[in-house]
Amino acid sequence: MKALVYDAYGPPESLRFEEVERPVPRGDEVLVKVRAVGLNASDWETLTGRPLYARVGGPRRPRHRTLGSDIAGVVEAIGPAVTTVAVGDEVFGDNLDKMGGFAEYAIARERVLALKPPGLSFAQAATLPQPGVIALQGIRTKGAVRRGQRVLINGAGGGTGAYAIQLAKLDGAEVTAVDNAEKQDFMRSAGADQVVDFTRTDFTRAGDRYDLVLDLAGHHSVLSHRRALSAGGRYLWVGGSVGTMLQVLVAGPLVGRQRILVVRPNTTDLLTMASLCVSGALTTHIDREYALAEVPAALRHLGDGHALGKVIISLT
């Protein structure tokens, strides 16, 4: 089978096609014929090795030769211990543990896969695993947002941000979305009440206060976060710089309700998000679809901060 591989941290251009042996599922493993893959910031970080936490499990060399975690496809074969899916089933899930989505076939553990609802295309399903679950846990399950509260989402112009904006609006919040200049109109179209260009305005110094700050691109200090929080407000760090992550981990609880959002991937939350999409309550925002051979260009588009919503690799 064809797969995009790499052996050292570096730019997207370091990826190359190789003909590799098709894996054989063992135990609780499932072989998935990949139909679509959703690109995430974690793919870019694990490719480049930056920030440093992206090298966990592989400080000098990448842990996986083939990236791509958010997969959607058709079950090709199953291991002897698999009981919940069968050959021919359409499935999707967050395969962060094994990766391998940038290939014609990928191996995944049975527990990370859910049956794809008929109402979602493979491309739409591939937008959900990481972004949908992060958004759901950030907005609803880690101290639910209440009607009338003010929510700020930093880094809101990507896939996770678009889902988080919509969830917060469904729950009756007033939403401020922060990202670069080219994403302002997109964030408004996703439902944001106010938008902020971070290159011109520092939301921590603008004088506004929020009941929840969901930070997908955290680079401020914990003292800066405190300026942006209302009395009793909460700050959740999802991604960003190592320095900010360490500050929030060590000092966040001491200076206010600041902590790292420890995301727990699971198929229950994934199917909740899928159901909201099928019902029309949420919209999947796909910026561009690329072919497997175009993964380097797709990753460059994402890593350079141009993606509006999700970037998808489609294998037809």
PyMOL commands that set and color helices and strands:
alter all, ss='L'
color gray80, all
select helices_A, chain A and resi 12-14+41-48+52-55+110-112+122-126+129-141+159-170+181-189+203-205+222-227+242-255+267-279+292-303
alter helices_A, ss='H'
color red, helices_A
select strands_A, chain A and resi 2-5+16-19+29-38+70-78+90-94+105-109+113-115+150-154+174-179+194-197+210-215+229-237+257-260+286-290+310-314
alter strands_A, ss='S'
color yellow, strands_A
deselect
rebuild
show_as cartoon
